[in-house]
Amino acid sequence: MTTLLAAPLTLPCGAVLPNRIAKAAMTEALGDLHDDATPALERLYRRWSDGGAGLLISGHVMVDRRFLEQAGNVVLDDQTDMAALRAWVAAGTHGGNHFWAQLNHPGRQTTRFHSDRPVAPSAVALPVRGFFARPRALEESEIGELIAAFARSAGVARRAGFTGVQVHAAHGYLISQFLSPRSNRRTDTWGGPLEHRARFLLEVVRAVRAAVGPGYPVAVKLNSSDFQRGGFEHDDAVEVARMLAAEGIDLLEISGGTYERVAFAGQRRVGAGGQRGRAPDPRAAATRAREAYFLEYAHAIRAAAPGVPLMVSGGFRTPSFMSETLHAGEADVLGIARPFCVEPDFPARLLAGSADPLPSPEARIRIGRGWASPHSPSADLRAYNAQAATAWFYRQIERLGAGEEPERRPGASVPVLLRYLWREGRRARQRRASRVARRVA
Ligand SMILES: Cc1cc2nc3c(=O)[nH]c(=O)nc-3n(C[C@H](O)[C@H](O)[C@H](O)COP(=O)(O)O)c2cc1C
């Protein structure tokens, strides 16, 4: 039953993905102090490109260099080093696969390492203490500038040779903040009813399309739900999918959660919490509950956006289940992330019909117990916990970028988190110093 995994997929714009396996976006944090691509990114992506996936989506690249998600994010604007960017893209397309740039702005999810005054739709602080400053509300004119920034980045991506772009509207970043009534309290035409909250996303998609022209893949990553009461809920996601279908996008990727309610890496149990009026899929079985975190939401989204290819990301690990998902028409593309950190060429093995499950190192990472567990009642602890587990994956990405092999055994994540925070603080300081030096020179 592996045939569909290897089947090409023609997107509405005419571009063809060579198979149905996609590397979902993972921040690499391997850019330099000028936010440009580096040889480490080239090494990493050449390895992934040669690994056999039909589509690689970059970790988020930023559209505005004042606001980073972390040091080492690449920024696409008029100051970008195009030679370095082209070298990265050449490495990332070496295997004949597609390589898309994921365009993002962190909004209030900009850490204090990078800004004491982030911007957001409204001045609503992220209720995760410590790392995030209270944002200020964007002026209307700034909203227009940000839409133009997304379009400018898309144009830079196309000129550098990326074979498509993905607009990141998920995981609680700026566009997702506009979509959620918890973070968007605006009373103008950018807030309030869903059509207003979705306006920023739709205008970004239109501006990006205008910048790249027809015949070029434009995708969107959307939360199936934020999994928070009073937030962006599943019914909202279905409506936004309908709106996006009318815009003529080429691929819709479904994920879920935010920094406040981390879900995209499986911390949320399937069928639990926050969404309005959705019964879990009656076919839900052990595998379904364990993997494919968001598949139960894909049906309604698919029905609302017929003709838009659907990518579902998060949790896929069993080849037979992956094939069944494609054969059942529940998804067209399967987004996979963490297995790429430990076994960069697993897609080739999967496409060759091997029945082995994909590596799932996340299952072996040691994180806290009891009050400090991933299911702690404290949002702060849950967020730190998720970050601790993620830090181990950043470490493997760093190793691949250095031309080293990934670590075989996931260990305790807290020391890795502390190392990550130390590295991030140091790089953020160095980056600030280099920006000041550049302005002075
Ligand atoms: C280290 C790491 C970095 C990530 N960075 C991003 C990112 O930049 N953009 C994004 O949309 N999702 C990001 N994600 C989420 C993944 O794309 C994916 O949705 C998630 O890991 C679940 O898929 P998996 O179970 O196959 O790992 C990241 C995940 C990890 C582990």
The ligand as an ORCA input file, in Angstrom:
! r2SCAN-3c Opt
* xyz 0 1
  C      12.722     21.917     16.433
  C      11.371     22.279     15.861
  C      11.201     23.494     15.213
  C       9.965     23.821     14.632
  N       9.856     24.980     13.936
  C       8.711     25.230     13.235
  C       8.654     26.335     12.350
  O       9.624     27.085     12.147
  N       7.490     26.553     11.711
  C       6.409     25.729     11.861
  O       5.384     25.965     11.229
  N       6.432     24.654     12.667
  C       7.577     24.378     13.343
  N       7.655     23.238     14.108
  C       6.493     22.305     14.148
  C       6.647     21.217     13.060
  O       6.502     21.776     11.759
  C       5.591     20.114     13.193
  O       4.320     20.689     13.024
  C       5.659     19.375     14.536
  O       6.999     19.046     14.901
  C       4.839     18.080     14.503
  O       5.310     17.208     13.498
  P       6.153     15.893     13.895
  O       5.300     15.130     14.888
  O       6.323     15.108     12.621
  O       7.435     16.334     14.483
  C       8.860     22.913     14.727
  C       9.034     21.704     15.411
  C      10.273     21.375     15.974
  C      10.427     20.047     16.652
*
